[in-house]
Amino acid sequence: MGEGVLGRLPYFDGAATRALVERDVARTRTIASTLANHYAMTFDGPTRGYGDIKGMHNTCREAYDHFLPKGIYPFNSVNLRNLAPMCPQCNSSYKLAKDPVKHIDPIKKADGGRRKAFYSYAAENPEISVTVMLKTRDMADLSAKDIELTFTSPGHEEEVEAWKDVFGIEERYKAKLCAQNDGKAWLQRITEDCENIDVSRDELLAYELRAAERLPYNDAGFLKKPFLIACKNANII
């Protein structure tokens, strides 16, 4: 848009716009002074909490998502702090063009007003704890309806609900717990390995829980731990 056009728009000041762009660029440089810092910052709190995302050691990069959709917030499409690297599943399968700060009533499918949402470049990442309850002991035919998930983050209840809604968190977590190579494999590791080595199930369970606590993002430890606890509570282990 040329300087002359900007001057004819009563609500659009060219100098002010340039100042805003320069401010955002400066802030972005402060936030991510190097590519390494940028990836370290954005990848410490993955959108869904598990799975790989390309980082500083990859030659390719993940696509950047307009967290506030550019179709709804066009002026934010040039805000560099509205761009967050996101895996294809989160970006193209679940979030799409959803507005994270707008609540849609799931029954009436109507606008339910504004809501808070987590911010990708926030200085602090609130802890979110997950609790699992199993309604069956039949692990061979475990399905999403047999699993109840509870998410806790004191003082951030609204943000958690927005995160769950925008990224389909409950559906995806339940699917992972039902998967042969995830939830069922975690359980099988305890129920079968204890027969191959000279330790009890309780000892093996305690080891797995400590490992998950120590490295919560390794092998989805943050989800493995409550799942194994739920298996113990349901007398499956």
C-alpha atoms as an extended CHARMM CRD file, in Angstrom:
* protein
*
       237  EXT
         1         1  MET       CA              0.0000000000        0.0000000000        0.0000000000  PROA      1               0.0000000000
         2         2  GLY       CA              1.5570000000        3.2850000000       -1.1020000000  PROA      2               0.0000000000
         3         3  GLU       CA              2.2140000000        6.3120000000        1.0980000000  PROA      3               0.0000000000
         4         4  GLY       CA             -0.3850000000        8.3240000000       -0.8160000000  PROA      4               0.0000000000
         5         5  VAL       CA             -3.0970000000        5.7580000000       -0.2220000000  PROA      5               0.0000000000
         6         6  LEU       CA             -2.2400000000        5.5860000000        3.4790000000  PROA      6               0.0000000000
         7         7  GLY       CA             -2.5730000000        9.3570000000        3.7380000000  PROA      7               0.0000000000
         8         8  ARG       CA             -6.1100000000        9.2820000000        2.3040000000  PROA      8               0.0000000000
         9         9  LEU       CA             -7.3800000000        6.7370000000        4.8520000000  PROA      9               0.0000000000
        10        10  PRO       CA             -8.6340000000        8.5760000000        7.9620000000  PROA      10              0.0000000000
        11        11  TYR       CA             -8.1530000000        5.5140000000       10.1850000000  PROA      11              0.0000000000
        12        12  PHE       CA             -4.7840000000        4.4280000000        8.7980000000  PROA      12              0.0000000000
        13        13  ASP       CA             -1.6620000000        6.3520000000        9.6750000000  PROA      13              0.0000000000
        14        14  GLY       CA              1.4450000000        5.3140000000        7.7410000000  PROA      14              0.0000000000
        15        15  ALA       CA              3.9580000000        6.4920000000       10.3510000000  PROA      15              0.0000000000
        16        16  ALA       CA              2.0270000000        4.7810000000       13.1560000000  PROA      16              0.0000000000
        17        17  THR       CA              1.8620000000        1.5550000000       11.1680000000  PROA      17              0.0000000000
        18        18  ARG       CA              5.6120000000        1.5930000000       10.5110000000  PROA      18              0.0000000000
        19        19  ALA       CA              6.2080000000        2.2340000000       14.2240000000  PROA      19              0.0000000000
        20        20  LEU       CA              4.0390000000       -0.7540000000       15.1500000000  PROA      20              0.0000000000
        21        21  VAL       CA              5.8540000000       -3.0260000000       12.6880000000  PROA      21              0.0000000000
        22        22  GLU       CA              9.2700000000       -1.8480000000       13.9360000000  PROA      22              0.0000000000
        23        23  ARG       CA              8.1530000000       -2.4270000000       17.5340000000  PROA      23              0.0000000000
        24        24  ASP       CA              6.9780000000       -5.9850000000       16.7700000000  PROA      24              0.0000000000
        25        25  VAL       CA             10.1930000000       -6.7840000000       14.8960000000  PROA      25              0.0000000000
        26        26  ALA       CA             12.2570000000       -5.4960000000       17.8360000000  PROA      26              0.0000000000
        27        27  ARG       CA             10.1910000000       -7.5160000000       20.2940000000  PROA      27              0.0000000000
        28        28  THR       CA             10.5340000000      -10.6290000000       18.1670000000  PROA      28              0.0000000000
        29        29  ARG       CA             14.3130000000      -10.1860000000       18.0720000000  PROA      29              0.0000000000
        30        30  THR       CA             14.2730000000       -9.9150000000       21.8510000000  PROA      30              0.0000000000
        31        31  ILE       CA             12.1170000000      -13.0260000000       22.2000000000  PROA      31              0.0000000000
        32        32  ALA       CA             14.1470000000      -15.0720000000       19.7510000000  PROA      32              0.0000000000
        33        33  SER       CA             17.5650000000      -13.4730000000       19.3920000000  PROA      33              0.0000000000
        34        34  THR       CA             18.8130000000      -16.6570000000       17.7570000000  PROA      34              0.0000000000
        35        35  LEU       CA             17.1310000000      -19.5190000000       15.9620000000  PROA      35              0.0000000000
        36        36  ALA       CA             18.2480000000      -21.8490000000       18.7500000000  PROA      36              0.0000000000
        37        37  ASN       CA             16.5830000000      -19.7020000000       21.4040000000  PROA      37              0.0000000000
        38        38  HSD       CA             13.4360000000      -19.5000000000       19.3180000000  PROA      38              0.0000000000
        39        39  TYR       CA             13.0950000000      -23.2630000000       18.9570000000  PROA      39              0.0000000000
        40        40  ALA       CA             14.0320000000      -23.9120000000       22.5670000000  PROA      40              0.0000000000
        41        41  MET       CA             11.3250000000      -21.5110000000       23.6430000000  PROA      41              0.0000000000
        42        42  THR       CA              8.5100000000      -22.6830000000       21.4170000000  PROA      42              0.0000000000
        43        43  PHE       CA              9.2000000000      -26.4020000000       21.7280000000  PROA      43              0.0000000000
        44        44  ASP       CA              9.4190000000      -26.5890000000       25.5180000000  PROA      44              0.0000000000
        45        45  GLY       CA              5.5980000000      -26.5560000000       25.7130000000  PROA      45              0.0000000000
        46        46  PRO       CA              4.3500000000      -28.6250000000       22.7710000000  PROA      46              0.0000000000
        47        47  THR       CA              0.7950000000      -27.9530000000       21.6630000000  PROA      47              0.0000000000
        48        48  ARG       CA             -0.4950000000      -31.4280000000       22.3900000000  PROA      48              0.0000000000
        49        49  GLY       CA              2.2620000000      -32.4700000000       24.7940000000  PROA      49              0.0000000000
        50        50  TYR       CA              3.7170000000      -35.4210000000       22.8890000000  PROA      50              0.0000000000
        51        51  GLY       CA              5.1660000000      -36.3090000000       19.5140000000  PROA      51              0.0000000000
        52        52  ASP       CA              8.0690000000      -34.9040000000       17.5300000000  PROA      52              0.0000000000
        53        53  ILE       CA              8.2720000000      -31.5020000000       15.9320000000  PROA      53              0.0000000000
        54        54  LYS       CA             11.0970000000      -30.3110000000       13.7040000000  PROA      54              0.0000000000
        55        55  GLY       CA             13.6320000000      -28.1080000000       15.4640000000  PROA      55              0.0000000000
        56        56  MET       CA             17.0150000000      -26.4660000000       15.1300000000  PROA      56              0.0000000000
        57        57  HSD       CA             18.7600000000      -29.7000000000       14.0750000000  PROA      57              0.0000000000
        58        58  ASN       CA             16.4230000000      -30.3050000000       11.1160000000  PROA      58              0.0000000000
        59        59  THR       CA             16.9160000000      -28.8070000000        7.6560000000  PROA      59              0.0000000000
        60        60  CYS       CA             13.1300000000      -28.5110000000        7.2310000000  PROA      60              0.0000000000
        61        61  ARG       CA             10.7670000000      -26.5350000000        9.4450000000  PROA      61              0.0000000000
        62        62  GLU       CA              7.2160000000      -26.9810000000       10.6150000000  PROA      62              0.0000000000
        63        63  ALA       CA              4.6220000000      -24.6200000000        9.1880000000  PROA      63              0.0000000000
        64        64  TYR       CA              3.8280000000      -21.5440000000       11.2590000000  PROA      64              0.0000000000
        65        65  ASP       CA              0.2460000000      -21.2440000000       12.4220000000  PROA      65              0.0000000000
        66        66  HSD       CA             -1.6200000000      -17.9530000000       12.7300000000  PROA      66              0.0000000000
        67        67  PHE       CA             -2.7370000000      -18.6260000000       16.2980000000  PROA      67              0.0000000000
        68        68  LEU       CA             -5.3910000000      -15.9230000000       16.0290000000  PROA      68              0.0000000000
        69        69  PRO       CA             -6.8030000000      -16.7430000000       12.5490000000  PROA      69              0.0000000000
        70        70  LYS       CA             -5.8700000000      -14.1740000000        9.9240000000  PROA      70              0.0000000000
        71        71  GLY       CA             -9.3600000000      -14.3810000000        8.4260000000  PROA      71              0.0000000000
        72        72  ILE       CA            -10.8450000000      -13.1000000000       11.6870000000  PROA      72              0.0000000000
        73        73  TYR       CA             -7.9650000000      -10.8830000000       12.8540000000  PROA      73              0.0000000000
        74        74  PRO       CA             -6.3730000000       -9.5970000000        9.6120000000  PROA      74              0.0000000000
        75        75  PHE       CA             -4.1180000000       -7.0490000000       11.3290000000  PROA      75              0.0000000000
        76        76  ASN       CA             -2.6050000000       -9.8440000000       13.4180000000  PROA      76              0.0000000000
        77        77  SER       CA             -1.5180000000      -11.6640000000       10.2580000000  PROA      77              0.0000000000
        78        78  VAL       CA              1.5980000000       -9.4500000000       10.2290000000  PROA      78              0.0000000000
        79        79  ASN       CA              2.2110000000       -9.7890000000       13.9670000000  PROA      79              0.0000000000
        80        80  LEU       CA              5.2410000000      -12.0760000000       14.2420000000  PROA      80              0.0000000000
        81        81  ARG       CA              4.2520000000      -13.0420000000       17.7680000000  PROA      81              0.0000000000
        82        82  ASN       CA              1.0030000000      -14.4720000000       16.4200000000  PROA      82              0.0000000000
        83        83  LEU       CA              2.9740000000      -17.1060000000       14.4670000000  PROA      83              0.0000000000
        84        84  ALA       CA              3.7660000000      -20.3790000000       16.2390000000  PROA      84              0.0000000000
        85        85  PRO       CA              5.4420000000      -23.4870000000       14.7560000000  PROA      85              0.0000000000
        86        86  MET       CA              3.0030000000      -26.3550000000       14.9310000000  PROA      86              0.0000000000
        87        87  CYS       CA              2.9800000000      -29.9770000000       13.8130000000  PROA      87              0.0000000000
        88        88  PRO       CA              0.7750000000      -30.8820000000       10.8120000000  PROA      88              0.0000000000
        89        89  GLN       CA             -1.6840000000      -32.7960000000       13.0260000000  PROA      89              0.0000000000
        90        90  CYS       CA             -2.3020000000      -29.8430000000       15.3080000000  PROA      90              0.0000000000
        91        91  ASN       CA             -2.2590000000      -27.2640000000       12.5360000000  PROA      91              0.0000000000
        92        92  SER       CA             -4.0280000000      -28.9400000000        9.6200000000  PROA      92              0.0000000000
        93        93  SER       CA             -6.2000000000      -31.6150000000       11.2290000000  PROA      93              0.0000000000
        94        94  TYR       CA             -7.4590000000      -30.0730000000       14.4590000000  PROA      94              0.0000000000
        95        95  LYS       CA             -6.9300000000      -26.3340000000       14.8750000000  PROA      95              0.0000000000
        96        96  LEU       CA             -7.5660000000      -25.2880000000       11.2800000000  PROA      96              0.0000000000
        97        97  ALA       CA             -9.1640000000      -21.8100000000       11.3740000000  PROA      97              0.0000000000
        98        98  LYS       CA            -10.6320000000      -22.1130000000       14.8830000000  PROA      98              0.0000000000
        99        99  ASP       CA            -10.5700000000      -18.9830000000       16.9860000000  PROA      99              0.0000000000
       100       100  PRO       CA             -8.9340000000      -19.9760000000       20.2980000000  PROA      100             0.0000000000
       101       101  VAL       CA            -10.4020000000      -17.0120000000       22.1800000000  PROA      101             0.0000000000
       102       102  LYS       CA            -14.0000000000      -17.5500000000       21.0600000000  PROA      102             0.0000000000
       103       103  HSD       CA            -16.1630000000      -20.0910000000       22.8750000000  PROA      103             0.0000000000
       104       104  ILE       CA            -18.6590000000      -21.9740000000       20.7010000000  PROA      104             0.0000000000
       105       105  ASP       CA            -21.4690000000      -23.6910000000       22.5850000000  PROA      105             0.0000000000
       106       106  PRO       CA            -21.0580000000      -27.4090000000       21.7000000000  PROA      106             0.0000000000
       107       107  ILE       CA            -24.8160000000      -28.0520000000       21.8640000000  PROA      107             0.0000000000
       108       108  LYS       CA            -26.2840000000      -24.9530000000       20.2280000000  PROA      108             0.0000000000
       109       109  LYS       CA            -23.2420000000      -24.3900000000       17.9650000000  PROA      109             0.0000000000
       110       110  ALA       CA            -23.6270000000      -20.7190000000       18.7680000000  PROA      110             0.0000000000
       111       111  ASP       CA            -21.1770000000      -18.0220000000       19.8170000000  PROA      111             0.0000000000
       112       112  GLY       CA            -20.7220000000      -18.3210000000       23.5710000000  PROA      112             0.0000000000
       113       113  GLY       CA            -18.5680000000      -15.2200000000       23.9970000000  PROA      113             0.0000000000
       114       114  ARG       CA            -14.8770000000      -14.5950000000       24.5680000000  PROA      114             0.0000000000
       115       115  ARG       CA            -12.5310000000      -16.8150000000       26.5740000000  PROA      115             0.0000000000
       116       116  LYS       CA             -8.9020000000      -16.9240000000       27.6530000000  PROA      116             0.0000000000
       117       117  ALA       CA             -6.3790000000      -19.1010000000       25.8080000000  PROA      117             0.0000000000
       118       118  PHE       CA             -2.7530000000      -20.0740000000       26.3940000000  PROA      118             0.0000000000
       119       119  TYR       CA             -0.2330000000      -17.9330000000       24.5070000000  PROA      119             0.0000000000
       120       120  SER       CA              2.6000000000      -19.5980000000       22.5950000000  PROA      120             0.0000000000
       121       121  TYR       CA              5.2280000000      -17.0220000000       23.6120000000  PROA      121             0.0000000000
       122       122  ALA       CA              4.1840000000      -16.5610000000       27.2410000000  PROA      122             0.0000000000
       123       123  ALA       CA              7.0640000000      -16.1100000000       29.6800000000  PROA      123             0.0000000000
       124       124  GLU       CA              5.6490000000      -18.8280000000       31.9440000000  PROA      124             0.0000000000
       125       125  ASN       CA              4.1030000000      -22.1890000000       31.0760000000  PROA      125             0.0000000000
       126       126  PRO       CA              1.5180000000      -23.2330000000       33.6750000000  PROA      126             0.0000000000
       127       127  GLU       CA              1.6100000000      -26.8620000000       34.7580000000  PROA      127             0.0000000000
       128       128  ILE       CA             -1.2860000000      -29.0360000000       33.6000000000  PROA      128             0.0000000000
       129       129  SER       CA             -1.8180000000      -32.3270000000       35.3840000000  PROA      129             0.0000000000
       130       130  VAL       CA             -3.8080000000      -35.1740000000       33.8670000000  PROA      130             0.0000000000
       131       131  THR       CA             -5.7690000000      -37.7910000000       35.8120000000  PROA      131             0.0000000000
       132       132  VAL       CA             -7.0400000000      -40.9820000000       34.1760000000  PROA      132             0.0000000000
       133       133  MET       CA             -9.9040000000      -43.1880000000       35.3280000000  PROA      133             0.0000000000
       134       134  LEU       CA            -10.7150000000      -46.5030000000       33.6400000000  PROA      134             0.0000000000
       135       135  LYS       CA            -14.2850000000      -47.7870000000       33.5390000000  PROA      135             0.0000000000
       136       136  THR       CA            -13.2950000000      -51.2850000000       32.4330000000  PROA      136             0.0000000000
       137       137  ARG       CA            -10.6770000000      -53.9220000000       33.1300000000  PROA      137             0.0000000000
       138       138  ASP       CA            -10.8790000000      -55.2900000000       29.5940000000  PROA      138             0.0000000000
       139       139  MET       CA             -7.7020000000      -53.8740000000       28.0900000000  PROA      139             0.0000000000
       140       140  ALA       CA             -7.9740000000      -55.9360000000       24.9070000000  PROA      140             0.0000000000
       141       141  ASP       CA            -11.0790000000      -54.0050000000       23.8480000000  PROA      141             0.0000000000
       142       142  LEU       CA            -10.2900000000      -50.6880000000       25.5280000000  PROA      142             0.0000000000
       143       143  SER       CA            -12.0430000000      -47.7880000000       23.7740000000  PROA      143             0.0000000000
       144       144  ALA       CA            -12.3910000000      -44.0300000000       24.2820000000  PROA      144             0.0000000000
       145       145  LYS       CA            -15.7300000000      -44.4360000000       26.0920000000  PROA      145             0.0000000000
       146       146  ASP       CA            -13.9680000000      -46.5080000000       28.7720000000  PROA      146             0.0000000000
       147       147  ILE       CA            -11.6050000000      -43.6550000000       29.6700000000  PROA      147             0.0000000000
       148       148  GLU       CA            -12.3070000000      -40.5450000000       31.7140000000  PROA      148             0.0000000000
       149       149  LEU       CA             -9.7480000000      -37.7310000000       31.7010000000  PROA      149             0.0000000000
       150       150  THR       CA             -9.4850000000      -34.8470000000       34.1470000000  PROA      150             0.0000000000
       151       151  PHE       CA             -7.2240000000      -31.8580000000       33.4700000000  PROA      151             0.0000000000
       152       152  THR       CA             -6.1040000000      -29.6280000000       36.3350000000  PROA      152             0.0000000000
       153       153  SER       CA             -4.2830000000      -26.2900000000       36.2140000000  PROA      153             0.0000000000
       154       154  PRO       CA             -5.3200000000      -24.0670000000       39.1450000000  PROA      154             0.0000000000
       155       155  GLY       CA             -6.1350000000      -20.5580000000       37.9980000000  PROA      155             0.0000000000
       156       156  HSD       CA             -6.0590000000      -21.5320000000       34.3130000000  PROA      156             0.0000000000
       157       157  GLU       CA             -9.3080000000      -23.4860000000       33.9320000000  PROA      157             0.0000000000
       158       158  GLU       CA            -10.5540000000      -21.3220000000       31.0650000000  PROA      158             0.0000000000
       159       159  GLU       CA             -7.2970000000      -21.6360000000       29.1300000000  PROA      159             0.0000000000
       160       160  VAL       CA             -7.2730000000      -25.4140000000       29.5900000000  PROA      160             0.0000000000
       161       161  GLU       CA            -10.7990000000      -25.7160000000       28.1800000000  PROA      161             0.0000000000
       162       162  ALA       CA             -9.7960000000      -23.6060000000       25.1600000000  PROA      162             0.0000000000
       163       163  TRP       CA             -6.6880000000      -25.7730000000       24.5960000000  PROA      163             0.0000000000
       164       164  LYS       CA             -8.7240000000      -28.9940000000       24.8020000000  PROA      164             0.0000000000
       165       165  ASP       CA            -11.3320000000      -27.6340000000       22.4120000000  PROA      165             0.0000000000
       166       166  VAL       CA             -9.0200000000      -26.1300000000       19.7770000000  PROA      166             0.0000000000
       167       167  PHE       CA             -6.6170000000      -29.0770000000       19.5360000000  PROA      167             0.0000000000
       168       168  GLY       CA             -8.9830000000      -32.0050000000       20.2130000000  PROA      168             0.0000000000
       169       169  ILE       CA             -6.8960000000      -32.9760000000       23.2380000000  PROA      169             0.0000000000
       170       170  GLU       CA             -9.3070000000      -35.4120000000       24.9000000000  PROA      170             0.0000000000
       171       171  GLU       CA             -9.9410000000      -37.3380000000       21.6870000000  PROA      171             0.0000000000
       172       172  ARG       CA             -6.2440000000      -37.5880000000       20.8900000000  PROA      172             0.0000000000
       173       173  TYR       CA             -5.1360000000      -38.5380000000       24.3930000000  PROA      173             0.0000000000
       174       174  LYS       CA             -7.7880000000      -41.2560000000       24.6320000000  PROA      174             0.0000000000
       175       175  ALA       CA             -6.7800000000      -42.5810000000       21.2050000000  PROA      175             0.0000000000
       176       176  LYS       CA             -3.1650000000      -42.7750000000       22.3760000000  PROA      176             0.0000000000
       177       177  LEU       CA             -4.1200000000      -44.6930000000       25.5130000000  PROA      177             0.0000000000
       178       178  CYS       CA             -6.1170000000      -47.1760000000       23.4160000000  PROA      178             0.0000000000
       179       179  ALA       CA             -3.3430000000      -47.6550000000       20.8460000000  PROA      179             0.0000000000
       180       180  GLN       CA             -1.4720000000      -50.9430000000       20.6680000000  PROA      180             0.0000000000
       181       181  ASN       CA              1.9340000000      -49.2470000000       20.5600000000  PROA      181             0.0000000000
       182       182  ASP       CA              1.1940000000      -46.7020000000       23.2840000000  PROA      182             0.0000000000
       183       183  GLY       CA             -1.1420000000      -47.3060000000       26.2360000000  PROA      183             0.0000000000
       184       184  LYS       CA             -1.4010000000      -51.0470000000       25.7450000000  PROA      184             0.0000000000
       185       185  ALA       CA              2.3640000000      -51.3380000000       25.2520000000  PROA      185             0.0000000000
       186       186  TRP       CA              3.0130000000      -49.4270000000       28.4960000000  PROA      186             0.0000000000
       187       187  LEU       CA              0.8300000000      -51.8950000000       30.3760000000  PROA      187             0.0000000000
       188       188  GLN       CA              2.2810000000      -54.9260000000       28.5790000000  PROA      188             0.0000000000
       189       189  ARG       CA              5.7910000000      -53.8170000000       29.5240000000  PROA      189             0.0000000000
       190       190  ILE       CA              4.8740000000      -54.2880000000       33.1810000000  PROA      190             0.0000000000
       191       191  THR       CA              2.6230000000      -57.3310000000       33.0470000000  PROA      191             0.0000000000
       192       192  GLU       CA              4.9630000000      -59.3480000000       30.8150000000  PROA      192             0.0000000000
       193       193  ASP       CA              8.4580000000      -58.0430000000       31.6120000000  PROA      193             0.0000000000
       194       194  CYS       CA              8.0960000000      -58.8960000000       35.2850000000  PROA      194             0.0000000000
       195       195  GLU       CA              7.9410000000      -62.5500000000       34.2140000000  PROA      195             0.0000000000
       196       196  ASN       CA             11.2190000000      -62.2500000000       32.3050000000  PROA      196             0.0000000000
       197       197  ILE       CA             13.2330000000      -60.5010000000       34.9970000000  PROA      197             0.0000000000
       198       198  ASP       CA             13.4720000000      -61.1090000000       38.6980000000  PROA      198             0.0000000000
       199       199  VAL       CA             11.2800000000      -58.1920000000       39.8800000000  PROA      199             0.0000000000
       200       200  SER       CA              7.6690000000      -57.9060000000       40.9900000000  PROA      200             0.0000000000
       201       201  ARG       CA              4.9800000000      -55.9970000000       39.1260000000  PROA      201             0.0000000000
       202       202  ASP       CA              4.9410000000      -53.3880000000       41.8750000000  PROA      202             0.0000000000
       203       203  GLU       CA              8.6930000000      -52.8280000000       41.5580000000  PROA      203             0.0000000000
       204       204  LEU       CA              8.4670000000      -52.5290000000       37.7840000000  PROA      204             0.0000000000
       205       205  LEU       CA              5.5000000000      -50.1660000000       38.0820000000  PROA      205             0.0000000000
       206       206  ALA       CA              7.3960000000      -47.9790000000       40.5540000000  PROA      206             0.0000000000
       207       207  TYR       CA             10.3440000000      -47.8180000000       38.1370000000  PROA      207             0.0000000000
       208       208  GLU       CA              8.1240000000      -46.7840000000       35.2090000000  PROA      208             0.0000000000
       209       209  LEU       CA              6.3700000000      -44.1400000000       37.3120000000  PROA      209             0.0000000000
       210       210  ARG       CA              9.6750000000      -42.6390000000       38.4320000000  PROA      210             0.0000000000
       211       211  ALA       CA             10.9350000000      -42.5320000000       34.8390000000  PROA      211             0.0000000000
       212       212  ALA       CA              7.7250000000      -40.8560000000       33.6520000000  PROA      212             0.0000000000
       213       213  GLU       CA              7.9370000000      -38.3020000000       36.4520000000  PROA      213             0.0000000000
       214       214  ARG       CA             11.5690000000      -37.5120000000       35.6830000000  PROA      214             0.0000000000
       215       215  LEU       CA             11.0760000000      -37.1870000000       31.9050000000  PROA      215             0.0000000000
       216       216  PRO       CA              7.4210000000      -36.2330000000       31.3450000000  PROA      216             0.0000000000
       217       217  TYR       CA              7.7980000000      -35.5670000000       27.5960000000  PROA      217             0.0000000000
       218       218  ASN       CA              9.7650000000      -38.7410000000       26.8820000000  PROA      218             0.0000000000
       219       219  ASP       CA              7.3890000000      -41.4390000000       25.6130000000  PROA      219             0.0000000000
       220       220  ALA       CA              4.5030000000      -39.1940000000       26.7660000000  PROA      220             0.0000000000
       221       221  GLY       CA              5.4630000000      -39.7890000000       30.3940000000  PROA      221             0.0000000000
       222       222  PHE       CA              2.9900000000      -37.1500000000       31.5830000000  PROA      222             0.0000000000
       223       223  LEU       CA              0.2060000000      -39.3470000000       30.1650000000  PROA      223             0.0000000000
       224       224  LYS       CA              1.8050000000      -42.7300000000       30.8560000000  PROA      224             0.0000000000
       225       225  LYS       CA              2.0540000000      -42.0770000000       34.5910000000  PROA      225             0.0000000000
       226       226  PRO       CA             -1.6560000000      -41.3720000000       35.2540000000  PROA      226             0.0000000000
       227       227  PHE       CA             -2.6300000000      -44.2310000000       32.9060000000  PROA      227             0.0000000000
       228       228  LEU       CA             -0.5120000000      -46.7610000000       34.7940000000  PROA      228             0.0000000000
       229       229  ILE       CA             -1.8380000000      -45.4350000000       38.0990000000  PROA      229             0.0000000000
       230       230  ALA       CA             -5.3720000000      -45.9030000000       36.7530000000  PROA      230             0.0000000000
       231       231  CYS       CA             -4.4890000000      -49.4860000000       35.7610000000  PROA      231             0.0000000000
       232       232  LYS       CA             -3.2230000000      -50.0850000000       39.2960000000  PROA      232             0.0000000000
       233       233  ASN       CA             -6.3700000000      -48.5910000000       40.8260000000  PROA      233             0.0000000000
       234       234  ALA       CA             -8.5300000000      -50.8100000000       38.5940000000  PROA      234             0.0000000000
       235       235  ASN       CA             -6.5750000000      -53.9170000000       39.7340000000  PROA      235             0.0000000000
       236       236  ILE       CA             -5.2880000000      -54.5070000000       36.2020000000  PROA      236             0.0000000000
       237       237  ILE       CA             -1.6910000000      -54.4450000000       37.4410000000  PROA      237             0.0000000000
